[in-house]
Amino acid sequence: MNGYTTALVASLVTVGAIVFLMRSRRIREKYAAAWITLAFAVVVLGAFPDVLGHLARFLGVQTPVNLLFLVSGLILLIVCVQFSVEISQLEEETRTLAEEIALLRRDVEEGLAAVRASSGEPGPAAPPQP
C-alpha cells in the first residue's frame, strides 16, 4: 500500500466516522461539512497526486509537501479561530442566561413572599443580610 492509497483509506474512514457522528447527533452539520470537505480534498489529492505538485509550482513553493503543511496549518488556524469565536458566544449566552435565572428567581421569591403575607401565612425565615 503506498502513501496515496493510505490517504484515500484514511479519508474514507474519516468521512464514515463523520457520517456516524452526524447520525448519532454528536456533531452538528455545520462542523461536519468542514471535515467532509477536507476529507474530500484529501481524496482528490490521493487520487491525483500530481495536482499538489502543479499547485506547488504555481504558487512558488519548493516542494509539494511544504505546500501541504502550509495548507494544513492554515486550516487548523481557521478551525481554532472559529472555535474561539463560538466559545466566546456561548460564554456570553451562558452569562446572560445565568443573570436572567437569578432575576426570575428573585421575582418568584418576592411573589411567594407577597402571597404568604397577604394570606397571613408565616413565611420562611429571612436569610441574614450581609
ChimeraX attribute file (.defattr): number of C-alpha atoms within 10 A of each C-alpha:
attribute: neighborCount
match mode: 1-to-1
recipient: residues
	/A:1	5
	/A:2	6
	/A:3	9
	/A:4	17
	/A:5	13
	/A:6	13
	/A:7	18
	/A:8	19
	/A:9	15
	/A:10	15
	/A:11	22
	/A:12	17
	/A:13	13
	/A:14	17
	/A:15	19
	/A:16	13
	/A:17	14
	/A:18	22
	/A:19	16
	/A:20	13
	/A:21	15
	/A:22	15
	/A:23	12
	/A:24	10
	/A:25	10
	/A:26	10
	/A:27	14
	/A:28	13
	/A:29	15
	/A:30	8
	/A:31	12
	/A:32	17
	/A:33	12
	/A:34	13
	/A:35	16
	/A:36	19
	/A:37	12
	/A:38	17
	/A:39	21
	/A:40	17
	/A:41	13
	/A:42	20
	/A:43	21
	/A:44	17
	/A:45	18
	/A:46	20
	/A:47	14
	/A:48	12
	/A:49	14
	/A:50	12
	/A:51	14
	/A:52	18
	/A:53	19
	/A:54	13
	/A:55	15
	/A:56	18
	/A:57	14
	/A:58	9
	/A:59	10
	/A:60	11
	/A:61	16
	/A:62	11
	/A:63	13
	/A:64	19
	/A:65	13
	/A:66	12
	/A:67	19
	/A:68	17
	/A:69	11
	/A:70	13
	/A:71	12
	/A:72	13
	/A:73	12
	/A:74	12
	/A:75	14
	/A:76	12
	/A:77	12
	/A:78	12
	/A:79	14
	/A:80	12
	/A:81	12
	/A:82	12
	/A:83	12
	/A:84	12
	/A:85	12
	/A:86	12
	/A:87	12
	/A:88	12
	/A:89	12
	/A:90	12
	/A:91	12
	/A:92	12
	/A:93	12
	/A:94	12
	/A:95	12
	/A:96	12
	/A:97	12
	/A:98	12
	/A:99	12
	/A:100	12
	/A:101	12
	/A:102	12
	/A:103	12
	/A:104	12
	/A:105	12
	/A:106	12
	/A:107	12
	/A:108	12
	/A:109	12
	/A:110	12
	/A:111	12
	/A:112	13
	/A:113	16
	/A:114	13
	/A:115	13
	/A:116	14
	/A:117	12
	/A:118	9
	/A:119	9
	/A:120	9
	/A:121	10
	/A:122	9
	/A:123	12
	/A:124	8
	/A:125	6
	/A:126	6
	/A:127	6
	/A:128	5
	/A:129	4
	/A:130	3
